[in-house]
Amino acid sequence: MLWEWRDSGARHMETMKAVRMHEYGGPEVLIYEDAPRPQAEGLDVLVRVEAAGVNPVDWKVREGYLRKRTDYHLPLILGWDVSGTVEASGPDAKKFKAGDHVYSRPDITRDGAYAEYIAIRETELALKPRSVDHVQAAGMPLAALTAWQTLFDAAELKAGQKVLIHGAAGGVGGYAVQLAKWKGAYVYGTASARNQGFLRELGVDEPIDYQKTRFDDVVHAVDVVLDTIGGETRERSWKTLRRGGILVSIVSEPEGHEAELYGVRCGYVFVSPSTVQLEQIANLVDFGKIKPLTETVLPLTDARRAHELSQSGHARGKIVLSVD
């Protein structure tokens, strides 16, 4: 086993097993150890974690890229994608009861879900979709909310419009495809050769193998571009938009002068918790309109491996850690 095990010394309080980082760095800074068990105070709900999703934001926090955005206090538990069972509620939390099955994209400034328990504000929780298990549900909140807020809040995607989704086989991209099709849009999607069939299964109208075809040679006058990659891909995406169209990035804030040059708009989305949107997403899952995209399931003790897979940029669908 690759894990270093530590005893936190917190024997005077209730403890739990968790994966924590005590310093910034590579996957090796993730330590499986005893940690203080959180308490349900105020509006918090104590959730027994059944599964935790792994997302690029996790390793970006681990490496210190988000330190300008959030002043994290170490040691820190990563993981802001979770499905589990309500254990207890704080005195001001009234919405959920013990035993409820819930899922959430909790506040990224607080300890996350790579642990046996997590305290989450009531306003960030929703009942998980009834038709899927906790492992499937845990991979949904962050990616599905990002896709929702990008397509519907920022881009205001409408039926009949055309959208280009980069990284359409990935976590955010895969949910964006399904949500766009549910809305009635025409979808172009980029992915590698091995994922072309998967894009068809998701509902992409015109899959593009970026290894063989330059997307900007075949995509023209779309209403929306969803940028999940940045760099050269984003730079080549401007000319695929119709005048007045919009490019929305989840990677970084686009340069406004590029948008002006092409007569288009631009936006940036860093996902926010939303109980209402999670409830809407759960309904879509239960009515068969969108399906979970969990592809890889690992035990909590393999968090380092999960980060390596996520950071490779070639994972299909979502990576989820199962918490026994």
Residue pairs with C-beta under 8 A, 6 or more apart in sequence:
1 301
2 304
3 31
3 32
3 301
3 304
4 31
4 32
5 31
5 32
5 33
6 31
6 33
6 34
7 33
7 34
8 15
8 33
8 34
8 35
8 36
10 34
10 35
10 36
13 36
13 37
14 36
14 37
15 34
15 35
15 36
15 37
16 34
16 35
16 36
16 37
16 115
16 116
16 117
17 32
17 33
17 34
17 35
17 115
17 116
17 300
18 32
18 33
18 34
18 35
18 77
18 114
18 115
18 116
19 30
19 31
19 32
19 33
19 77
19 78
19 79
19 114
19 115
19 300
19 301
19 303
20 30
20 31
20 33
20 35
20 75
20 76
20 77
20 114
21 29
21 30
21 31
21 62
21 74
21 75
21 76
21 78
22 29
22 31
22 74
22 75
23 29
23 74
24 62
24 63
24 64
24 67
25 62
25 63
26 62
26 63
27 59
27 62
27 303
27 304
27 305
27 307
27 308
27 311
28 304
29 62
30 62
30 78
30 114
30 303
30 304
30 307
31 75
32 300
32 301
32 303
35 75
35 77
35 115
37 116
37 117
38 44
38 46
38 111
38 117
38 118
38 119
39 46
39 119
40 46
40 87
40 88
40 89
40 90
40 93
40 119
41 90
41 91
41 119
42 90
42 91
42 92
42 93
43 90
43 92
43 93
43 121
43 122
43 123
44 89
44 90
44 93
44 119
44 120
44 121
44 122
45 86
45 88
45 89
45 90
45 93
45 96
45 102
45 119
45 120
45 121
45 122
45 125
46 86
46 87
46 88
46 89
46 117
46 118
46 119
47 82
47 84
47 85
47 86
47 87
47 102
47 104
47 117
47 118
47 119
47 120
47 125
48 84
48 85
48 86
48 87
48 116
48 117
49 82
49 83
49 84
49 113
49 115
49 116
49 117
49 118
49 323
50 83
50 84
50 85
50 134
50 135
50 138
50 322
50 323
51 82
51 83
51 84
51 134
51 135
51 137
51 138
51 139
51 297
51 320
51 321
51 322
51 323
52 79
52 81
52 82
52 112
52 113
52 114
52 115
52 138
52 300
52 320
52 321
52 323
53 79
53 81
53 82
53 113
53 138
53 139
53 140
53 141
53 142
53 143
53 318
53 319
53 320
53 321
54 79
54 81
54 303
54 306
54 307
54 309
54 310
54 318
54 319
54 320
54 321
55 80
55 81
55 142
55 143
55 171
55 310
56 310
56 311
57 66
57 80
57 108
57 142
58 78
58 79
58 80
58 112
58 307
58 310
59 307
59 310
59 311
60 66
61 70
61 72
61 76
61 78
61 108
62 78
62 307
66 72
70 108
70 109
72 109
76 111
76 112
77 111
77 112
77 113
77 114
77 115
77 118
78 112
78 114
78 303
79 112
79 113
79 114
79 115
79 321
80 105
80 106
80 107
80 108
80 112
80 113
80 142
81 105
81 113
81 138
81 139
81 140
81 141
81 142
81 143
82 103
82 104
82 106
82 112
82 113
82 118
82 120
82 138
82 141
83 101
83 102
83 103
83 104
83 128
83 134
83 135
83 137
83 138
83 140
84 101
84 102
84 103
84 113
84 118
84 134
84 323
85 99
85 100
85 101
85 102
86 96
86 97
86 98
86 99
86 100
86 101
86 102
87 98
87 117
88 98
89 96
89 97
89 98
89 122
90 122
92 122
93 122
94 122
95 122
95 125
96 102
96 122
96 125
100 127
101 127
101 128
101 134
102 125
102 126
102 127
102 128
103 125
103 126
103 127
103 128
103 129
103 134
103 137
103 138
103 140
103 141
103 278
103 282
104 120
104 124
104 125
104 126
104 141
104 273
104 278
105 124
105 141
105 142
105 145
105 271
105 273
105 274
105 278
106 112
106 113
106 118
106 120
106 121
106 124
106 273
107 120
107 121
107 124
107 273
110 119
111 118
111 119
112 118
113 138
114 300
114 303
114 321
115 300
115 323
116 323
121 273
123 273
123 275
124 273
124 275
125 275
125 278
126 275
126 278
126 279
126 282
127 279
127 282
128 134
128 137
128 282
129 137
129 140
129 281
129 282
129 285
129 286
130 282
130 286
131 285
131 286
132 285
132 292
135 294
135 297
135 320
135 322
136 292
136 294
137 292
138 294
138 320
138 321
139 171
139 292
139 293
139 294
139 317
139 318
139 319
139 320
140 175
140 281
140 285
140 292
140 293
140 318
141 278
141 281
142 171
142 271
143 171
143 172
143 174
143 175
143 293
143 318
144 175
144 179
144 281
144 290
145 271
145 272
145 273
145 274
145 277
145 278
145 281
146 172
146 175
146 250
146 269
146 271
147 172
147 173
147 175
147 176
147 179
147 226
148 175
148 179
148 277
148 280
148 281
149 269
149 271
149 272
149 274
149 277
150 172
150 176
150 226
150 248
150 250
150 269
151 157
151 163
151 176
151 179
151 180
151 183
151 224
151 226
151 248
152 179
152 183
153 269
154 246
154 248
154 267
154 269
155 163
155 223
155 224
155 226
155 246
155 248
155 267
157 163
157 180
157 183
157 185
157 223
157 224
158 183
158 184
158 185
158 223
159 183
159 184
159 185
160 184
160 185
160 186
161 185
161 186
161 222
161 223
161 224
162 185
162 186
162 187
162 188
162 221
162 222
162 223
162 224
163 176
163 180
163 185
163 186
163 187
163 188
163 222
163 223
163 224
163 225
163 226
164 188
164 189
164 190
164 215
164 219
164 222
164 224
164 225
164 226
164 237
164 240
165 173
165 176
165 177
165 180
165 187
165 188
165 189
165 190
165 204
165 226
165 228
166 173
166 189
166 190
166 215
166 225
166 226
166 227
166 228
166 229
166 233
166 237
167 173
167 190
167 191
167 228
167 229
168 174
168 176
168 177
168 187
168 189
168 190
168 191
168 195
168 199
168 202
168 204
168 207
169 189
169 191
169 192
169 195
169 198
169 199
169 202
169 316
169 317
170 228
170 315
170 316
170 317
171 293
171 315
171 317
171 318
172 226
172 228
172 250
173 189
173 191
173 226
173 228
174 202
174 293
174 317
175 290
175 293
176 226
177 187
177 189
177 199
177 202
177 203
177 204
178 202
178 203
178 289
178 290
178 291
179 284
179 290
180 187
181 187
181 202
181 203
182 284
182 289
182 290
185 223
185 224
186 205
187 203
187 204
187 205
187 206
188 204
188 205
188 206
188 208
188 215
188 219
188 222
189 199
189 202
189 204
189 206
189 207
189 208
190 208
190 210
190 215
190 233
191 198
191 199
191 207
191 208
191 209
191 210
192 209
192 210
192 211
192 314
193 209
193 211
193 212
195 316
196 207
196 209
198 316
199 207
200 207
206 218
206 219
208 215
208 218
208 219
214 236
215 236
215 237
215 240
216 236
216 237
216 239
216 240
219 240
220 240
221 240
221 241
221 242
221 245
222 240
222 241
222 242
222 245
223 241
223 242
223 245
223 246
224 241
224 245
224 246
224 247
224 248
225 237
225 240
225 241
225 245
225 246
225 247
225 248
226 248
226 250
227 233
227 234
227 237
227 247
227 248
227 249
227 250
227 251
227 254
228 249
228 250
228 251
229 251
230 249
230 251
230 252
234 247
234 249
234 251
234 254
235 258
237 247
238 247
238 258
238 259
238 261
238 262
238 264
239 262
241 247
241 262
241 264
242 264
243 262
243 263
243 264
244 263
244 264
244 265
245 264
245 265
246 264
246 265
246 266
246 267
247 254
247 259
247 264
247 265
247 266
247 267
248 266
248 267
248 268
248 269
249 266
249 267
249 268
249 269
250 268
250 269
250 270
250 271
252 268
253 268
254 266
254 267
254 268
255 266
256 266
258 266
259 265
259 266
281 290
284 290
285 291
285 292
292 318
293 317
293 318
294 317
294 318
294 320
295 315
295 316
295 317
295 318
295 319
296 306
296 309
296 315
296 317
296 318
296 319
296 320
297 319
297 320
297 321
297 322
298 305
298 306
298 319
298 320
298 321
298 322
299 321
299 322
299 324
300 321
300 322
300 323
300 324
302 321
303 321
306 319
306 321
309 315
309 319
310 319
